[in-house]
């Protein structure tokens, strides 16, 4: 459990920054173009290939050649 808390503490500032960025552009319902673009950008930065699904959805497959 300690390792998880330590890792979480290591990304705390990044998470706070993400929360602040998203709250600067409040959106409601399915009309969330800024949030959707932000999520797509972050997923691409992490090496994923996100796909848009409908008006407000984003899907990215996690996986690889290794089991698990």
N, C-alpha and C positions, 0 to 999 in steps of 0.2 A: 504494500500500500504506500509506503514511504516513497518509492521510486515514482509512482504516479503523481504524488503531490509535488515532488521535486521537479518533474518534467512540466507539470502544469504551472508551477511558479516560474519556470524558465520562459514560458510563452505568455505570461500574464500581460505584459505591456502590449504585445501584438494583439491580443484579444480585446484589450481595452480600446486600442486604436480602431480595430474593426467595428466594435460596438458604436463608438463615437461617429465614425464615418457613416454607418448605416442610419443612425438616428438624426444625422444632419439632413437627410432626405426622406422624411416620413412618407410612406406610401400605404395604401390600404387595399384590401380585397385582392383581386387578381390584376390590378393595374400597378405593377411593380417593376417598371423598366430599369430604374437605376439599381435596385437591389439585384435584379436578375443579371445585369451586366457585371456588377461587382462580383457576384458568386462565380460567374463564368470565368472572369479574369483570374480570380484566386485559384480556381481549379486548374486552369491552364498553367499558372505559375508552379503548381505542384506536380505538373507532368501528366495530368489527366486530359482526356479529350471529351469535354462536356457536349451534350446534345440538348437542344431546346425541345421541350415537350409542351405543346400548347402555349397559351398566353403567358403563364407564370412559372412553368416547370423547367427544371434542369436536371439532367441525368448524367452521371459519369460512372462508368464501370470500374470497380476496384478489383484488381486481381493480377495474376501473372503466371509465370511458368511453374512456380513453386507451389506445392500443396499448402492449403491453409490460407 
